[in-house]
Amino acid sequence: MKVYRVTGEICKPNLKTSFRREILAAKPEHAKEKVYTEFGSRHRAKRFQIKIASVEEVPPEEISSPLLKKLVLGEKEVGKQG
């Protein structure tokens, strides 16, 4: 599994906001689908209201989410204790 950073914006009639999410997925297409399902569920946005600008793979060192970093690198790399 790889980590992908998905950026874009939600364009609803009363709301226009940008987003950047880090998603754990096997392929970039799976990361896009995950974004569509999450934002559709949380923000009640339809697929045509969600504009995805880019999907890029994130190296393990640049992952900002502590949970994803722990999943990808494992316990030893995150803590780096003696």
Biopython code that builds the backbone (N, CA, C, O; Angstrom):
import numpy as np
from Bio.PDB.StructureBuilder import StructureBuilder

atoms = [
    (1, "MET", "N", (0.840, -1.178, 0.000)),
    (1, "MET", "CA", (0.000, 0.000, 0.000)),
    (1, "MET", "C", (0.890, 1.247, 0.000)),
    (1, "MET", "O", (1.941, 1.284, 0.640)),
    (2, "LYS", "N", (0.444, 2.248, -0.724)),
    (2, "LYS", "CA", (1.177, 3.508, -0.837)),
    (2, "LYS", "C", (0.308, 4.634, -0.318)),
    (2, "LYS", "O", (-0.907, 4.487, -0.185)),
    (3, "VAL", "N", (0.938, 5.755, -0.026)),
    (3, "VAL", "CA", (0.211, 6.942, 0.432)),
    (3, "VAL", "C", (0.182, 7.942, -0.720)),
    (3, "VAL", "O", (1.209, 8.243, -1.327)),
    (4, "TYR", "N", (-1.012, 8.449, -1.008)),
    (4, "TYR", "CA", (-1.204, 9.428, -2.062)),
    (4, "TYR", "C", (-1.769, 10.709, -1.466)),
    (4, "TYR", "O", (-2.612, 10.664, -0.569)),
    (5, "ARG", "N", (-1.301, 11.855, -1.967)),
    (5, "ARG", "CA", (-1.846, 13.151, -1.570)),
    (5, "ARG", "C", (-2.776, 13.615, -2.684)),
    (5, "ARG", "O", (-2.359, 13.803, -3.827)),
    (6, "VAL", "N", (-4.044, 13.794, -2.326)),
    (6, "VAL", "CA", (-5.073, 14.199, -3.283)),
    (6, "VAL", "C", (-5.454, 15.640, -2.967)),
    (6, "VAL", "O", (-5.831, 15.946, -1.836)),
    (7, "THR", "N", (-5.359, 16.524, -3.952)),
    (7, "THR", "CA", (-5.739, 17.920, -3.771)),
    (7, "THR", "C", (-6.836, 18.280, -4.761)),
    (7, "THR", "O", (-6.930, 17.710, -5.848)),
    (8, "GLY", "N", (-7.656, 19.231, -4.363)),
    (8, "GLY", "CA", (-8.744, 19.671, -5.223)),
    (8, "GLY", "C", (-9.652, 20.625, -4.486)),
    (8, "GLY", "O", (-9.242, 21.266, -3.518)),
    (9, "GLU", "N", (-10.897, 20.722, -4.949)),
    (9, "GLU", "CA", (-11.859, 21.606, -4.297)),
    (9, "GLU", "C", (-13.272, 21.053, -4.414)),
    (9, "GLU", "O", (-13.594, 20.281, -5.317)),
    (10, "ILE", "N", (-14.099, 21.477, -3.470)),
    (10, "ILE", "CA", (-15.518, 21.131, -3.471)),
    (10, "ILE", "C", (-16.269, 22.387, -3.885)),
    (10, "ILE", "O", (-16.112, 23.440, -3.267)),
    (11, "CYS", "N", (-17.080, 22.279, -4.923)),
    (11, "CYS", "CA", (-17.843, 23.412, -5.433)),
    (11, "CYS", "C", (-19.336, 23.116, -5.289)),
    (11, "CYS", "O", (-19.967, 22.575, -6.198)),
    (12, "LYS", "N", (-19.885, 23.480, -4.136)),
    (12, "LYS", "CA", (-21.323, 23.357, -3.922)),
    (12, "LYS", "C", (-21.938, 24.747, -4.064)),
    (12, "LYS", "O", (-21.206, 25.736, -4.061)),
    (13, "PRO", "N", (-23.265, 24.851, -4.188)),
    (13, "PRO", "CA", (-23.885, 26.170, -4.373)),
    (13, "PRO", "C", (-23.558, 27.168, -3.258)),
    (13, "PRO", "O", (-23.331, 28.345, -3.539)),
    (14, "ASN", "N", (-23.530, 26.726, -2.015)),
    (14, "ASN", "CA", (-23.269, 27.645, -0.911)),
    (14, "ASN", "C", (-21.878, 27.482, -0.298)),
    (14, "ASN", "O", (-21.561, 28.122, 0.704)),
    (15, "LEU", "N", (-21.061, 26.637, -0.891)),
    (15, "LEU", "CA", (-19.765, 26.326, -0.311)),
    (15, "LEU", "C", (-18.753, 26.070, -1.415)),
    (15, "LEU", "O", (-18.999, 25.286, -2.331)),
    (16, "LYS", "N", (-17.613, 26.740, -1.319)),
    (16, "LYS", "CA", (-16.506, 26.473, -2.219)),
    (16, "LYS", "C", (-15.251, 26.443, -1.367)),
    (16, "LYS", "O", (-14.821, 27.472, -0.847)),
    (17, "THR", "N", (-14.665, 25.264, -1.223)),
    (17, "THR", "CA", (-13.502, 25.111, -0.369)),
    (17, "THR", "C", (-12.502, 24.153, -1.004)),
    (17, "THR", "O", (-12.878, 23.227, -1.722)),
    (18, "SER", "N", (-11.230, 24.390, -0.731)),
    (18, "SER", "CA", (-10.196, 23.506, -1.254)),
    (18, "SER", "C", (-9.837, 22.464, -0.196)),
    (18, "SER", "O", (-10.118, 22.644, 0.989)),
    (19, "PHE", "N", (-9.220, 21.383, -0.636)),
    (19, "PHE", "CA", (-8.839, 20.329, 0.296)),
    (19, "PHE", "C", (-7.538, 19.689, -0.141)),
    (19, "PHE", "O", (-7.137, 19.769, -1.302)),
    (20, "ARG", "N", (-6.889, 19.049, 0.823)),
    (20, "ARG", "CA", (-5.698, 18.243, 0.586)),
    (20, "ARG", "C", (-5.752, 17.086, 1.568)),
    (20, "ARG", "O", (-5.742, 17.296, 2.781)),
    (21, "ARG", "N", (-5.809, 15.872, 1.052)),
    (21, "ARG", "CA", (-5.941, 14.680, 1.895)),
    (21, "ARG", "C", (-4.850, 13.687, 1.546)),
    (21, "ARG", "O", (-4.458, 13.556, 0.387)),
    (22, "GLU", "N", (-4.364, 12.987, 2.566)),
    (22, "GLU", "CA", (-3.443, 11.884, 2.357)),
    (22, "GLU", "C", (-4.229, 10.593, 2.547)),
    (22, "GLU", "O", (-4.866, 10.384, 3.579)),
    (23, "ILE", "N", (-4.174, 9.729, 1.531)),
    (23, "ILE", "CA", (-4.982, 8.518, 1.494)),
    (23, "ILE", "C", (-4.064, 7.315, 1.304)),
    (23, "ILE", "O", (-3.133, 7.362, 0.501)),
    (24, "LEU", "N", (-4.323, 6.250, 2.034)),
    (24, "LEU", "CA", (-3.609, 4.990, 1.871)),
    (24, "LEU", "C", (-4.364, 4.150, 0.840)),
    (24, "LEU", "O", (-5.522, 3.790, 1.050)),
    (25, "ALA", "N", (-3.695, 3.840, -0.279)),
    (25, "ALA", "CA", (-4.352, 3.088, -1.349)),
    (25, "ALA", "C", (-3.313, 2.323, -2.157)),
    (25, "ALA", "O", (-2.114, 2.583, -2.056)),
    (26, "ALA", "N", (-3.786, 1.385, -2.954)),
    (26, "ALA", "CA", (-2.900, 0.591, -3.800)),
    (26, "ALA", "C", (-2.557, 1.322, -5.096)),
    (26, "ALA", "O", (-1.427, 1.235, -5.576)),
    (27, "LYS", "N", (-3.531, 2.045, -5.664)),
    (27, "LYS", "CA", (-3.344, 2.752, -6.930)),
    (27, "LYS", "C", (-3.890, 4.169, -6.799)),
    (27, "LYS", "O", (-4.696, 4.433, -5.906)),
    (28, "PRO", "N", (-3.465, 5.093, -7.674)),
    (28, "PRO", "CA", (-4.025, 6.453, -7.648)),
    (28, "PRO", "C", (-5.532, 6.472, -7.887)),
    (28, "PRO", "O", (-6.235, 7.317, -7.332)),
    (29, "GLU", "N", (-6.035, 5.549, -8.706)),
    (29, "GLU", "CA", (-7.472, 5.498, -8.979)),
    (29, "GLU", "C", (-8.261, 5.153, -7.716)),
    (29, "GLU", "O", (-9.358, 5.668, -7.499)),
    (30, "HIS", "N", (-7.694, 4.282, -6.890)),
    (30, "HIS", "CA", (-8.356, 3.917, -5.633)),
    (30, "HIS", "C", (-8.371, 5.092, -4.669)),
    (30, "HIS", "O", (-9.331, 5.269, -3.919)),
    (31, "ALA", "N", (-7.309, 5.900, -4.683)),
    (31, "ALA", "CA", (-7.253, 7.086, -3.825)),
    (31, "ALA", "C", (-8.341, 8.092, -4.235)),
    (31, "ALA", "O", (-8.982, 8.701, -3.379)),
    (32, "LYS", "N", (-8.541, 8.260, -5.542)),
    (32, "LYS", "CA", (-9.591, 9.168, -6.013)),
    (32, "LYS", "C", (-10.967, 8.688, -5.578)),
    (32, "LYS", "O", (-11.789, 9.483, -5.123)),
    (33, "GLU", "N", (-11.218, 7.404, -5.713)),
    (33, "GLU", "CA", (-12.509, 6.845, -5.308)),
    (33, "GLU", "C", (-12.745, 7.034, -3.807)),
    (33, "GLU", "O", (-13.862, 7.327, -3.383)),
    (34, "LYS", "N", (-11.700, 6.867, -3.017)),
    (34, "LYS", "CA", (-11.811, 7.038, -1.572)),
    (34, "LYS", "C", (-12.185, 8.482, -1.228)),
    (34, "LYS", "O", (-13.001, 8.718, -0.337)),
    (35, "VAL", "N", (-11.591, 9.439, -1.931)),
    (35, "VAL", "CA", (-11.922, 10.854, -1.711)),
    (35, "VAL", "C", (-13.375, 11.118, -2.077)),
    (35, "VAL", "O", (-14.090, 11.788, -1.333)),
    (36, "TYR", "N", (-13.818, 10.596, -3.219)),
    (36, "TYR", "CA", (-15.213, 10.782, -3.622)),
    (36, "TYR", "C", (-16.174, 10.225, -2.572)),
    (36, "TYR", "O", (-17.167, 10.871, -2.236)),
    (37, "THR", "N", (-15.888, 9.044, -2.060)),
    (37, "THR", "CA", (-16.801, 8.438, -1.083)),
    (37, "THR", "C", (-16.776, 9.169, 0.252)),
    (37, "THR", "O", (-17.824, 9.364, 0.867)),
    (38, "GLU", "N", (-15.576, 9.583, 0.715)),
    (38, "GLU", "CA", (-15.493, 10.287, 2.002)),
    (38, "GLU", "C", (-16.181, 11.642, 1.958)),
    (38, "GLU", "O", (-16.966, 11.968, 2.849)),
    (39, "PHE", "N", (-15.892, 12.437, 0.925)),
    (39, "PHE", "CA", (-16.496, 13.759, 0.849)),
    (39, "PHE", "C", (-17.976, 13.692, 0.509)),
    (39, "PHE", "O", (-18.751, 14.552, 0.927)),
    (40, "GLY", "N", (-18.367, 12.687, -0.238)),
    (40, "GLY", "CA", (-19.788, 12.501, -0.501)),
    (40, "GLY", "C", (-20.543, 12.188, 0.775)),
    (40, "GLY", "O", (-21.669, 12.648, 0.964)),
    (41, "SER", "N", (-19.935, 11.415, 1.643)),
    (41, "SER", "CA", (-20.566, 11.040, 2.900)),
    (41, "SER", "C", (-20.548, 12.183, 3.911)),
    (41, "SER", "O", (-21.569, 12.479, 4.531)),
    (42, "ARG", "N", (-19.402, 12.819, 4.080)),
    (42, "ARG", "CA", (-19.255, 13.851, 5.115)),
    (42, "ARG", "C", (-19.884, 15.188, 4.745)),
    (42, "ARG", "O", (-20.491, 15.847, 5.589)),
    (43, "HIS", "N", (-19.737, 15.590, 3.474)),
    (43, "HIS", "CA", (-20.190, 16.914, 3.059)),
    (43, "HIS", "C", (-21.418, 16.878, 2.167)),
    (43, "HIS", "O", (-21.883, 17.923, 1.710)),
    (44, "ARG", "N", (-21.950, 15.686, 1.912)),
    (44, "ARG", "CA", (-23.107, 15.522, 1.029)),
    (44, "ARG", "C", (-22.854, 16.143, -0.352)),
    (44, "ARG", "O", (-23.737, 16.759, -0.949)),
    (45, "ALA", "N", (-21.637, 15.962, -0.831)),
    (45, "ALA", "CA", (-21.254, 16.497, -2.137)),
    (45, "ALA", "C", (-21.365, 15.385, -3.183)),
    (45, "ALA", "O", (-20.961, 14.247, -2.943)),
    (46, "LYS", "N", (-21.903, 15.726, -4.311)),
    (46, "LYS", "CA", (-21.977, 14.782, -5.426)),
    (46, "LYS", "C", (-20.624, 14.742, -6.134)),
    (46, "LYS", "O", (-19.793, 15.633, -5.958)),
    (47, "ARG", "N", (-20.414, 13.700, -6.933)),
    (47, "ARG", "CA", (-19.137, 13.549, -7.620)),
    (47, "ARG", "C", (-18.828, 14.718, -8.548)),
    (47, "ARG", "O", (-17.670, 15.121, -8.660)),
    (48, "PHE", "N", (-19.834, 15.268, -9.213)),
    (48, "PHE", "CA", (-19.576, 16.371, -10.130)),
    (48, "PHE", "C", (-19.238, 17.666, -9.383)),
    (48, "PHE", "O", (-18.727, 18.608, -9.988)),
    (49, "GLN", "N", (-19.516, 17.722, -8.080)),
    (49, "GLN", "CA", (-19.182, 18.896, -7.277)),
    (49, "GLN", "C", (-17.762, 18.822, -6.705)),
    (49, "GLN", "O", (-17.253, 19.817, -6.189)),
    (50, "ILE", "N", (-17.128, 17.664, -6.792)),
    (50, "ILE", "CA", (-15.778, 17.478, -6.278)),
    (50, "ILE", "C", (-14.811, 17.500, -7.459)),
    (50, "ILE", "O", (-14.858, 16.622, -8.320)),
    (51, "LYS", "N", (-13.944, 18.493, -7.498)),
    (51, "LYS", "CA", (-12.953, 18.637, -8.565)),
    (51, "LYS", "C", (-11.587, 18.247, -8.008)),
    (51, "LYS", "O", (-11.049, 18.931, -7.137)),
    (52, "ILE", "N", (-11.029, 17.148, -8.512)),
    (52, "ILE", "CA", (-9.720, 16.690, -8.072)),
    (52, "ILE", "C", (-8.667, 17.270, -9.009)),
    (52, "ILE", "O", (-8.688, 17.020, -10.214)),
    (53, "ALA", "N", (-7.741, 18.053, -8.439)),
    (53, "ALA", "CA", (-6.707, 18.704, -9.238)),
    (53, "ALA", "C", (-5.511, 17.783, -9.469)),
    (53, "ALA", "O", (-4.988, 17.717, -10.581)),
    (54, "SER", "N", (-5.073, 17.071, -8.423)),
    (54, "SER", "CA", (-3.906, 16.215, -8.595)),
    (54, "SER", "C", (-3.917, 15.064, -7.599)),
    (54, "SER", "O", (-4.479, 15.162, -6.508)),
    (55, "VAL", "N", (-3.283, 13.978, -8.006)),
    (55, "VAL", "CA", (-3.057, 12.810, -7.154)),
    (55, "VAL", "C", (-1.582, 12.477, -7.291)),
    (55, "VAL", "O", (-1.124, 12.126, -8.378)),
    (56, "GLU", "N", (-0.830, 12.584, -6.193)),
    (56, "GLU", "CA", (0.600, 12.306, -6.260)),
    (56, "GLU", "C", (1.013, 11.375, -5.128)),
    (56, "GLU", "O", (0.479, 11.443, -4.021)),
    (57, "GLU", "N", (1.960, 10.516, -5.422)),
    (57, "GLU", "CA", (2.466, 9.601, -4.404)),
    (57, "GLU", "C", (3.376, 10.376, -3.455)),
    (57, "GLU", "O", (4.169, 11.216, -3.882)),
    (58, "VAL", "N", (3.250, 10.083, -2.167)),
    (58, "VAL", "CA", (4.017, 10.786, -1.146)),
    (58, "VAL", "C", (5.101, 9.855, -0.617)),
    (58, "VAL", "O", (4.800, 8.728, -0.223)),
    (59, "PRO", "N", (6.365, 10.305, -0.600)),
    (59, "PRO", "CA", (7.413, 9.488, 0.013)),
    (59, "PRO", "C", (7.157, 9.334, 1.510)),
    (59, "PRO", "O", (6.574, 10.231, 2.121)),
    (60, "PRO", "N", (7.573, 8.229, 2.113)),
    (60, "PRO", "CA", (7.286, 7.997, 3.538)),
    (60, "PRO", "C", (7.806, 9.093, 4.461)),
    (60, "PRO", "O", (7.221, 9.322, 5.520)),
    (61, "GLU", "N", (8.880, 9.770, 4.094)),
    (61, "GLU", "CA", (9.437, 10.821, 4.949)),
    (61, "GLU", "C", (8.560, 12.073, 4.968)),
    (61, "GLU", "O", (8.619, 12.845, 5.924)),
    (62, "GLU", "N", (7.752, 12.287, 3.934)),
    (62, "GLU", "CA", (6.959, 13.511, 3.808)),
    (62, "GLU", "C", (5.501, 13.346, 4.239)),
    (62, "GLU", "O", (4.708, 14.271, 4.064)),
    (63, "ILE", "N", (5.137, 12.212, 4.788)),
    (63, "ILE", "CA", (3.760, 11.989, 5.225)),
    (63, "ILE", "C", (3.500, 12.851, 6.457)),
    (63, "ILE", "O", (4.264, 12.802, 7.421)),
    (64, "SER", "N", (2.428, 13.637, 6.432)),
    (64, "SER", "CA", (2.141, 14.534, 7.553)),
    (64, "SER", "C", (1.213, 13.909, 8.593)),
    (64, "SER", "O", (1.230, 14.324, 9.752)),
    (65, "SER", "N", (0.414, 12.934, 8.212)),
    (65, "SER", "CA", (-0.499, 12.283, 9.144)),
    (65, "SER", "C", (0.265, 11.285, 10.015)),
    (65, "SER", "O", (0.883, 10.363, 9.485)),
    (66, "PRO", "N", (0.235, 11.450, 11.346)),
    (66, "PRO", "CA", (0.958, 10.521, 12.219)),
    (66, "PRO", "C", (0.444, 9.085, 12.122)),
    (66, "PRO", "O", (1.229, 8.142, 12.222)),
    (67, "LEU", "N", (-0.844, 8.911, 11.931)),
    (67, "LEU", "CA", (-1.411, 7.570, 11.823)),
    (67, "LEU", "C", (-0.919, 6.857, 10.563)),
    (67, "LEU", "O", (-0.511, 5.698, 10.624)),
    (68, "LEU", "N", (-0.958, 7.546, 9.426)),
    (68, "LEU", "CA", (-0.482, 6.944, 8.185)),
    (68, "LEU", "C", (1.014, 6.680, 8.234)),
    (68, "LEU", "O", (1.490, 5.666, 7.723)),
    (69, "LYS", "N", (1.757, 7.597, 8.853)),
    (69, "LYS", "CA", (3.196, 7.416, 8.963)),
    (69, "LYS", "C", (3.516, 6.170, 9.779)),
    (69, "LYS", "O", (4.421, 5.408, 9.439)),
    (70, "LYS", "N", (2.764, 5.971, 10.857)),
    (70, "LYS", "CA", (2.984, 4.796, 11.698)),
    (70, "LYS", "C", (2.619, 3.520, 10.948)),
    (70, "LYS", "O", (3.306, 2.509, 11.092)),
    (71, "LEU", "N", (1.569, 3.546, 10.164)),
    (71, "LEU", "CA", (1.170, 2.373, 9.387)),
    (71, "LEU", "C", (2.206, 2.015, 8.322)),
    (71, "LEU", "O", (2.500, 0.841, 8.101)),
    (72, "VAL", "N", (2.753, 3.037, 7.665)),
    (72, "VAL", "CA", (3.670, 2.797, 6.555)),
    (72, "VAL", "C", (5.070, 2.433, 7.054)),
    (72, "VAL", "O", (5.666, 1.458, 6.595)),
    (73, "LEU", "N", (5.589, 3.224, 7.998)),
    (73, "LEU", "CA", (6.962, 3.014, 8.452)),
    (73, "LEU", "C", (7.083, 1.943, 9.531)),
    (73, "LEU", "O", (8.118, 1.288, 9.650)),
    (74, "GLY", "N", (6.043, 1.773, 10.299)),
    (74, "GLY", "CA", (6.105, 0.809, 11.390)),
    (74, "GLY", "C", (6.503, 1.490, 12.691)),
    (74, "GLY", "O", (6.854, 2.670, 12.702)),
    (75, "GLU", "N", (6.446, 0.760, 13.757)),
    (75, "GLU", "CA", (6.686, 1.289, 15.102)),
    (75, "GLU", "C", (8.125, 1.777, 15.289)),
    (75, "GLU", "O", (8.347, 2.810, 15.920)),
    (76, "LYS", "N", (9.102, 1.045, 14.746)),
    (76, "LYS", "CA", (10.507, 1.360, 14.999)),
    (76, "LYS", "C", (10.919, 2.693, 14.394)),
    (76, "LYS", "O", (11.663, 3.448, 15.019)),
    (77, "GLU", "N", (10.444, 2.997, 13.180)),
    (77, "GLU", "CA", (10.866, 4.222, 12.505)),
    (77, "GLU", "C", (10.247, 5.466, 13.102)),
    (77, "GLU", "O", (10.905, 6.506, 13.143)),
    (78, "VAL", "N", (9.019, 5.408, 13.563)),
    (78, "VAL", "CA", (8.323, 6.603, 14.042)),
    (78, "VAL", "C", (8.917, 7.079, 15.352)),
    (78, "VAL", "O", (9.235, 8.260, 15.488)),
    (79, "GLY", "N", (9.074, 6.185, 16.323)),
    (79, "GLY", "CA", (9.578, 6.584, 17.628)),
    (79, "GLY", "C", (11.062, 6.815, 17.648)),
    (79, "GLY", "O", (11.538, 7.764, 18.271)),
    (80, "LYS", "N", (11.810, 5.952, 16.968)),
    (80, "LYS", "CA", (13.274, 5.985, 16.938)),
    (80, "LYS", "C", (13.863, 6.095, 18.325)),
    (80, "LYS", "O", (14.773, 6.890, 18.561)),
    (81, "GLN", "N", (13.344, 5.294, 19.244)),
    (81, "GLN", "CA", (13.876, 5.272, 20.602)),
    (81, "GLN", "C", (14.856, 4.115, 20.733)),
    (81, "GLN", "O", (14.571, 2.991, 20.319)),
    (82, "GLY", "N", (16.002, 4.405, 21.309)),
    (82, "GLY", "CA", (17.081, 3.507, 21.598)),
    (82, "GLY", "C", (16.983, 2.163, 21.155)),
    (82, "GLY", "O", (17.894, 1.369, 21.388)),
]
sb = StructureBuilder()
sb.init_structure("model")
sb.init_model(0)
sb.init_chain("A")
sb.init_seg("    ")
for serial, (resi, resn, name, xyz) in enumerate(atoms, 1):
    if name == "N":
        sb.init_residue(resn, " ", resi, " ")
    sb.init_atom(name, np.array(xyz, "f"), 0.0, 1.0, " ", f" {name:<3s}", serial, name[0])
structure = sb.get_structure()
